[in-house]
């Protein structure tokens, strides 16, 4: 009984030690008369106890504290959590700190909050209005393609419901909706509920950019039916925001790059599929380059152009782009993957990679770099056997030979008798083993050949169907379907290629012309700038695949004929 209690206690302690306790806020920049939401999340359910929030009282007033629990089960995996939602009001302006908050054996990280004075905040004076709007623009002067953070707010001192706002549409600009938040604010001693919406705007050309008015619409809650589930709408409320004008500048003359990348921050990193010191001639290595940019769209990040060298052949794969929205703006990422094949052994040098970008916060040109490096490429592995051995297949040390000679000379008759008996015994055992091995080998080979023959016929039918679909896609000029069908053909013909790409396929086929055509196809489909017309004969690709398939099929048939099924029970 005591042991069971101890075991349960140990399990509980272990479970607590692996739980995760985190904190997050809805906004990191507020005014001194506004509120913010703090969420404390524990990745398990608890039914008693509260986090220790007494240190919050130094900088914030806690207006409310609610606890919620959630539980879900997806594909047999269960997830549960407990969330404490707190509404905080700052006691003063400045860079305030939300301290680390502890619960049992876990603690959250500190969070910084910037609290502006009312006099320094960009707020329109509402006088004594109960419902009004505000607009705020991060920068009034920007460069072309630079991100603009635009914020609109609806402030109301009365209860409203069914909010809506017209869509923000700006000619010659890209618009992204970043966040929708609500909070409380005290103005002139009156409590307001604030509905805040943030946008990211990217002007596509220089000149004057006008952000038009937006219309908020909502309904007052009828106090006579405020507790009714139906028909509790009061009067409709409509408020319009102020329009704004932005001065968009051309690309600065001091920019030296042949592309334009205005950003708040850019970083570039790389990873390799294996240790470079283990690289050998002819064996492909995967190099992955990751570019992260803050305040740009994913399409603005330029591709990295790696060129072939005397020692390396480079095959680019399809790039992957990703774009995420946050309260501060867009965060984009571009991932380039290359298959790199060393051509010669010895020391190989990889040059530095440099990406030029324009720092919009410092207003200057900067460079993100991956430094150059060198590594040693081994020669091709040669698995040859040393034929310089003696006639018995092994080299016998002189000391052992001398000992054997001395023993044989001491008693030749006894040694001869023992040797004959051992030879006879070994011969009988060896004969039995050989017979059993031959019998087992015949049975196994017969089954393998039958299975192999069925597999060859099945794969031949499958490859034929895929080839027919490739030719049909080539006739219709359906490039994307044709690329997918080529990869399917490659997965059947070269099942060991993983990951499978068009360039790896061309390397396995040892066809440089096909590699060039595959590269043209990928550049047309996934390149940063597409040409209006693809200068490429798709039928040549289909014909080459068909010829290669016939060659492989003939080899398989020849092997099948030269290895006929043997009689399982020979006479």
C-alpha positions in Angstrom: 0.0 0.0 0.0 2.8 2.4 0.9 4.6 1.5 -2.3 1.5 2.3 -4.4 1.2 5.7 -2.8 4.8 6.4 -3.3 4.5 5.4 -7.0 1.5 7.7 -7.5 3.4 10.6 -5.9 6.4 10.0 -8.1 4.2 10.0 -11.2 2.6 13.2 -10.2 5.9 14.9 -9.5 7.3 13.6 -12.9 4.2 14.9 -14.7 4.5 18.3 -13.2 8.2 18.5 -14.1 7.3 18.1 -17.8 4.4 20.6 -18.0 4.8 23.8 -19.9 3.7 27.2 -18.4 3.8 30.2 -20.7 2.6 33.8 -20.8 1.5 36.1 -23.7 -0.1 39.5 -24.2 -2.4 40.8 -26.9 -0.5 44.0 -27.4 3.0 45.2 -26.6 2.5 48.9 -27.1 -0.4 50.7 -25.3 -1.4 54.1 -23.8 -1.4 54.7 -20.1 -5.2 54.9 -20.1 -5.7 51.6 -21.9 -5.9 48.0 -20.8 -4.2 44.8 -22.1 -5.0 41.1 -21.9 -2.5 38.7 -20.3 -2.9 35.0 -20.8 -1.2 32.4 -18.6 -1.3 28.9 -20.2 -0.5 25.6 -18.5 -0.5 22.5 -20.8 -2.6 20.4 -18.4 -5.7 20.7 -16.4 -5.7 21.9 -12.8 -8.7 22.2 -10.5 -7.2 24.1 -7.6 -4.7 26.9 -7.0 -3.8 30.1 -8.7 -0.6 31.5 -10.2 1.4 33.8 -8.0 0.6 37.3 -9.5 1.4 39.5 -6.5 4.4 41.0 -8.3 2.1 42.4 -11.0 0.9 45.0 -8.6 4.1 47.0 -8.9 3.3 48.2 -12.5 -0.3 47.1 -13.2 -3.7 46.9 -11.7 -5.5 43.6 -12.2 -9.1 44.4 -13.3 -10.2 40.7 -13.8 -8.9 37.2 -13.6 -10.8 34.3 -15.2 -9.8 30.6 -15.5 -10.7 28.4 -18.5 -10.0 24.7 -19.1 -9.9 22.9 -22.5 -9.6 19.2 -23.5 -9.3 17.7 -26.9 -8.6 14.2 -28.4 -7.4 14.0 -32.0 -6.3 10.8 -33.7 -6.0 9.1 -30.3 -3.8 11.8 -28.8 -5.2 13.9 -26.0 -4.4 17.5 -25.2 -5.5 19.5 -22.2 -4.7 23.0 -20.9 -5.7 25.5 -18.3 -5.7 29.3 -19.2 -5.9 32.2 -16.8 -7.0 35.4 -18.6 -6.2 38.7 -16.8 -7.1 42.2 -17.8 -4.4 44.6 -16.8 -4.3 48.4 -16.6 -0.9 50.2 -16.3 -0.2 52.4 -13.3 2.3 54.6 -15.1 3.9 55.3 -18.5 7.3 53.9 -19.6 8.8 50.6 -20.5 7.1 48.4 -17.9 7.9 44.8 -17.1 5.5 41.9 -16.6 7.5 39.8 -14.2 8.0 36.1 -14.3 4.9 34.4 -12.8 5.2 31.1 -11.0 2.7 28.3 -10.5 3.8 25.3 -8.5 7.2 24.2 -10.1 6.8 26.2 -13.3 7.6 29.9 -14.2 6.9 32.1 -17.2 9.3 34.4 -19.0 9.3 38.2 -18.4 7.5 40.4 -20.9 8.2 44.0 -21.8 5.3 46.4 -22.4 5.8 50.0 -23.8 3.2 52.3 -22.2 2.9 55.8 -23.8 1.8 59.0 -22.1 -1.6 60.3 -23.3 0.1 63.6 -24.4 2.6 61.6 -26.5 0.1 59.2 -28.1 -1.4 59.8 -31.5 -5.0 60.1 -30.4 -7.7 62.3 -31.8 -9.4 64.3 -29.1 -13.0 63.0 -29.0 -14.3 65.7 -26.6 -17.4 64.2 -25.1 -18.4 61.8 -27.9 -19.7 58.4 -26.9 -18.8 56.7 -30.2 -16.0 57.9 -32.5 -13.1 56.5 -34.6 -9.3 57.0 -34.8 -6.7 56.4 -37.5 -3.0 56.0 -37.0 -0.2 55.6 -39.7 3.2 54.3 -38.7 5.1 56.4 -41.3 3.9 59.2 -43.5 6.9 58.9 -45.8 8.1 55.5 -47.1 9.9 54.0 -50.1 8.2 52.0 -52.8 7.4 48.4 -51.6 8.1 49.3 -48.0 5.6 48.1 -45.4 3.2 50.6 -43.8 1.4 49.7 -40.6 -2.1 51.3 -40.7 -4.4 51.2 -37.6 -8.1 52.1 -37.3 -10.1 52.1 -34.0 -13.7 52.3 -33.0 -14.2 53.6 -29.5 -17.6 53.3 -27.8 -18.8 54.2 -24.3 -22.1 52.3 -24.9 -22.7 48.6 -25.5 -22.7 47.6 -29.2 -23.0 44.4 -31.1 -22.7 42.9 -34.6 -19.6 45.0 -35.6 -18.6 45.2 -39.2 -16.2 47.3 -41.3 -15.8 47.9 -45.0 -12.9 46.2 -46.8 -9.7 48.2 -47.3 -8.9 48.4 -51.0 -6.1 50.6 -52.3 -5.1 50.8 -56.0 -1.4 50.0 -56.8 -0.9 48.5 -53.3 -1.1 45.2 -51.5 -3.1 45.1 -48.3 -3.0 42.5 -45.5 -5.2 42.5 -42.4 -2.9 41.8 -39.5 -5.0 41.7 -36.3 -8.3 42.4 -34.7 -8.2 43.2 -30.9 -10.5 44.7 -28.3 -9.6 46.3 -25.0 -10.8 49.0 -22.5 -9.6 52.6 -22.3 -10.4 55.4 -19.9 -10.8 58.9 -21.5 -11.8 61.9 -19.4 -12.9 59.6 -16.6 -15.2 57.6 -19.0 -14.7 53.9 -19.8 -14.5 53.1 -23.5 -14.4 49.7 -25.3 -12.0 49.9 -28.2 -12.1 47.7 -31.3 -8.7 47.9 -33.1 -7.8 46.6 -36.5 -4.3 46.7 -38.0 -3.3 46.5 -41.7 0.0 46.1 -43.5 0.1 48.1 -46.8 2.8 47.7 -49.5 2.8 50.5 -52.2 3.8 49.2 -55.6 4.7 52.6 -57.1 6.1 55.9 -56.1 4.0 59.0 -55.7 1.1 60.0 -53.4 -0.8 57.1 -51.9 -4.3 57.7 -50.4 -5.7 55.5 -47.8 -9.5 55.9 -48.1 -12.1 56.2 -45.5 -13.5 53.0 -43.9 -16.9 52.6 -42.5 -17.7 51.0 -39.1 -21.2 49.7 -38.6 -22.7 48.3 -35.4 -26.0 48.1 -33.5 -26.8 49.4 -30.0 -28.2 46.8 -27.6 -31.8 47.6 -26.8 -31.9 48.0 -22.9 -35.5 46.8 -22.9 -34.5 43.5 -24.5 -30.8 43.2 -23.5 -31.3 39.8 -21.9 -33.3 38.4 -24.8 -31.7 35.9 -27.2 -33.7 37.3 -30.1 -34.4 40.7 -31.5 -32.3 42.7 -29.0 -31.0 45.1 -31.6 -31.3 48.8 -31.1 -30.4 51.7 -33.4 -27.8 51.2 -36.0 -24.5 53.1 -35.5 -22.3 54.2 -38.5 -18.9 55.9 -38.1 -16.3 56.7 -40.8 -12.6 56.9 -40.3 -10.4 59.7 -41.6 -8.5 59.2 -44.9 -4.7 59.5 -44.9 -2.1 60.4 -47.4 1.3 58.8 -47.7 4.3 60.1 -49.7 5.9 57.1 -51.4 9.5 57.7 -52.6 11.4 56.0 -55.4 14.2 53.5 -54.7 17.2 55.6 -53.3 20.1 56.2 -55.6 22.5 54.9 -52.9 21.1 51.4 -53.4 23.7 49.3 -55.2 21.8 46.1 -55.6 20.1 44.9 -58.8 17.0 44.1 -56.7 15.1 46.0 -54.1 14.5 44.6 -50.6 13.2 47.1 -48.0 12.9 45.4 -44.7 13.1 45.9 -40.9 15.4 42.9 -40.5 16.9 40.2 -42.7 18.8 37.1 -41.7 20.3 34.2 -43.8 21.4 30.8 -42.6 22.2 27.3 -44.0 22.2 23.7 -43.1 23.7 20.6 -44.7 22.3 17.1 -45.0 25.5 15.5 -43.7 29.0 16.2 -42.4 31.0 17.9 -45.2 34.1 16.0 -44.1 32.4 12.8 -45.1 31.7 14.0 -48.7 33.0 11.9 -51.6 33.1 12.3 -55.4 29.8 11.6 -57.1 27.7 11.5 -53.9 25.1 14.3 -53.8 24.9 16.5 -50.7 21.8 18.6 -49.9 22.4 22.2 -49.0 19.4 24.2 -47.6 19.6 28.0 -47.4 16.9 29.9 -45.4 16.2 33.6 -45.7 14.0 35.4 -43.2 12.7 38.9 -43.6 10.6 41.1 -41.3 8.3 43.6 -42.9 8.2 42.2 -46.5 6.1 39.8 -48.5 7.5 36.4 -49.4 7.6 37.3 -53.1 9.9 40.2 -52.3 12.7 37.9 -51.1 15.1 37.4 -54.1 16.3 33.9 -55.0 19.9 32.8 -54.3 21.8 32.0 -57.5 24.5 29.3 -56.9 26.6 28.6 -60.0 28.5 25.5 -61.0 32.2 25.4 -60.4 35.2 23.3 -61.6 34.8 21.1 -58.5 31.0 21.1 -57.9 27.9 20.6 -59.9 24.8 22.2 -58.5 21.1 21.2 -59.1 18.5 23.6 -57.6 15.2 22.3 -56.4 11.8 24.1 -56.2 12.0 26.9 -53.6 9.6 27.0 -50.6 8.1 30.3 -49.5 6.2 31.1 -46.3 4.5 34.2 -45.0 3.0 34.8 -41.6 1.1 37.8 -40.1 1.6 39.3 -36.7 0.6 42.4 -34.9 4.0 44.0 -35.9 3.6 43.2 -39.6 4.5 40.4 -42.1 7.3 37.9 -41.4 8.4 36.0 -44.5 10.7 33.1 -45.2 12.2 31.7 -48.4 13.9 28.3 -48.4 16.2 27.2 -51.2 17.4 23.6 -51.6 20.3 22.5 -53.7 21.7 19.0 -54.6 25.5 19.5 -54.7 27.6 16.8 -56.4 31.4 17.0 -56.0 33.3 16.2 -59.2 36.8 16.0 -58.0 38.6 15.0 -54.8 40.6 17.2 -52.6 40.0 20.6 -51.0 36.8 22.3 -52.3 36.0 25.9 -51.5 32.4 27.3 -51.3 32.2 31.0 -51.9 30.5 33.5 -49.6 26.8 34.2 -50.1 25.8 37.9 -49.7 22.2 39.3 -49.7 21.9 43.1 -50.0 18.9 44.7 -48.4 17.7 48.2 -47.3 17.2 48.7 -43.5 14.0 50.8 -43.3 14.6 51.6 -39.6 18.2 52.8 -40.0 17.5 54.1 -43.6 20.7 52.5 -45.0 21.9 49.6 -47.1 23.1 46.5 -45.3 24.2 42.9 -46.2 23.3 39.6 -44.7 26.0 37.0 -45.3 26.9 33.3 -45.1 30.7 33.1 -44.9 32.6 31.0 -47.3 34.1 27.6 -46.2 36.3 24.8 -47.4 36.0 21.0 -47.0 37.9 17.9 -48.1 36.2 15.6 -50.7 37.2 12.0 -50.6 37.9 10.0 -53.7 35.4 7.4 -54.9 35.3 4.3 -52.6 37.2 1.4 -54.3 36.2 -1.9 -52.8 39.0 -4.0 -54.2 40.6 -7.0 -52.5 44.4 -7.4 -52.0 45.5 -10.2 -54.3 49.1 -10.2 -52.9 48.5 -13.2 -50.6 50.1 -16.6 -50.3 48.9 -19.8 -51.9 46.8 -20.8 -48.8 44.9 -17.5 -48.8 46.5 -16.2 -45.5 49.9 -15.1 -44.4 51.2 -17.2 -41.6 53.7 -15.6 -39.2 57.2 -17.2 -39.0 56.9 -18.0 -35.3 53.8 -20.1 -35.8 55.4 -22.0 -38.8 58.4 -22.8 -36.6 56.2 -24.2 -33.8 54.2 -26.4 -36.2 57.4 -27.7 -37.7 58.8 -28.5 -34.3 55.6 -30.4 -33.3 55.4 -32.4 -36.5 59.0 -33.5 -36.2 58.6 -34.8 -32.7 55.8 -37.4 -33.5 55.1 -37.9 -37.2 53.0 -41.1 -36.9 50.6 -39.7 -34.2 50.2 -36.4 -36.1 49.5 -38.2 -39.4 46.8 -40.4 -37.7 45.1 -37.5 -36.1 45.2 -35.4 -39.2 43.6 -38.2 -41.3 40.7 -38.5 -38.8 40.1 -34.8 -38.7 40.1 -34.5 -42.5 37.6 -37.3 -42.8 35.3 -35.8 -40.2 35.5 -32.4 -41.8 34.8 -33.8 -45.2 31.6 -35.5 -44.0 30.3 -32.4 -42.2 31.2 -30.2 -45.1 29.3 -32.5 -47.6 26.2 -32.4 -45.4 26.3 -28.6 -45.1 26.8 -28.1 -48.9 23.8 -30.4 -49.7 21.6 -28.5 -47.3 22.7 -25.1 -48.7 22.1 -26.2 -52.3 18.7 -27.4 -51.4 17.8 -24.2 -49.6 19.2 -22.0 -52.3 17.2 -23.8 -55.0 13.9 -23.3 -53.2 14.7 -19.7 -52.4 15.9 -18.8 -55.9 12.8 -20.3 -57.5 10.5 -18.2 -55.3 12.6 -15.1 -55.8 12.7 -15.5 -59.6 8.9 -16.1 -59.8 8.3 -13.0 -57.6 10.8 -10.9 -59.5 9.2 -11.9 -62.8 5.7 -10.8 -61.6 7.1 -7.6 -60.2 8.9 -6.8 -63.6 5.7 -7.4 -65.5 3.6 -5.3 -63.0 6.1 -2.4 -63.1 6.3 -2.5 -66.9 2.6 -2.1 -67.1 2.7 0.8 -64.6 5.6 2.6 -66.3 3.9 2.2 -69.7 0.7 3.9 -68.3 2.7 6.8 -66.8 4.7 7.2 -70.0 1.4 7.4 -72.0 0.2 10.1 -69.6 3.5 12.1 -69.9 3.1 12.1 -73.7 -0.5 13.2 -73.4 0.5 16.1 -71.0 3.3 17.1 -73.4 0.8 17.3 -76.3 -1.6 19.5 -74.2 1.4 21.6 -73.0 0.2 20.9 -69.4 3.6 21.6 -67.7 2.7 21.1 -64.0 0.9 17.7 -64.7 3.8 16.6 -66.8 6.3 17.4 -64.0 4.3 15.4 -61.5 4.1 12.5 -63.9 7.9 12.6 -64.6 8.5 12.3 -60.8 6.0 9.4 -60.6 7.9 7.7 -63.4 11.2 8.3 -61.5 9.8 6.8 -58.3 9.0 3.6 -60.2 12.3 3.4 -62.1 14.5 4.6 -59.3 12.8 3.7 -56.0 15.9 4.3 -53.9 16.0 8.1 -54.7 14.8 10.0 -51.7 14.1 12.8 -51.8 13.2 12.6 -55.5 13.7 15.7 -57.7 14.1 16.2 -61.4 17.8 17.0 -61.1 18.5 13.8 -59.0 16.6 11.9 -61.7 18.8 13.3 -64.4 21.9 12.5 -62.4 20.8 8.8 -62.0 20.1 8.6 -65.8 23.5 10.2 -66.5 21.9 12.5 -69.1 23.2 16.0 -69.1 20.9 17.2 -71.8 17.9 16.0 -69.8 19.2 17.7 -66.7 19.3 21.0 -68.7 15.8 20.5 -69.9 14.5 19.7 -66.4 16.2 22.8 -65.1 14.5 24.9 -67.8 11.1 23.4 -66.9 11.6 24.2 -63.2 12.8 27.7 -63.8 9.7 28.3 -66.0 7.3 26.9 -63.3 8.9 28.2 -60.1 11.4 30.9 -61.1 11.1 34.5 -59.8 10.4 35.9 -63.3 8.5 33.7 -65.8 9.1 34.2 -69.5 6.0 34.5 -71.7 6.9 31.5 -73.7 8.7 28.3 -72.8 11.4 27.6 -75.4 11.5 23.8 -74.8 10.4 20.8 -76.8 8.4 18.7 -74.3 8.3 15.8 -76.8 12.0 15.4 -76.5 11.7 14.8 -72.8 8.9 12.2 -73.3 11.0 10.4 -76.0 14.1 10.2 -73.8 12.1 8.7 -70.9 10.5 6.2 -73.3 13.9 5.2 -74.7 15.4 4.8 -71.2 12.3 2.7 -70.2 12.8 0.3 -73.2 16.5 0.0 -72.3 15.7 -0.9 -68.7 12.9 -3.3 -69.8 15.2 -5.2 -72.1 17.9 -5.6 -69.4 15.3 -7.0 -67.0 14.0 -9.4 -69.7 17.5 -10.5 -70.5 18.3 -11.2 -66.9 15.1 -13.2 -66.6 16.0 -15.3 -69.6 19.5 -15.9 -68.5 18.2 -17.1 -65.1 15.4 -19.6 -65.9 13.6 -21.4 -63.2 15.5 -24.6 -62.3 13.8 -27.9 -61.6 13.0 -28.0 -57.9 13.5 -31.8 -57.9 16.3 -32.6 -60.4 16.8 -36.3 -61.4 
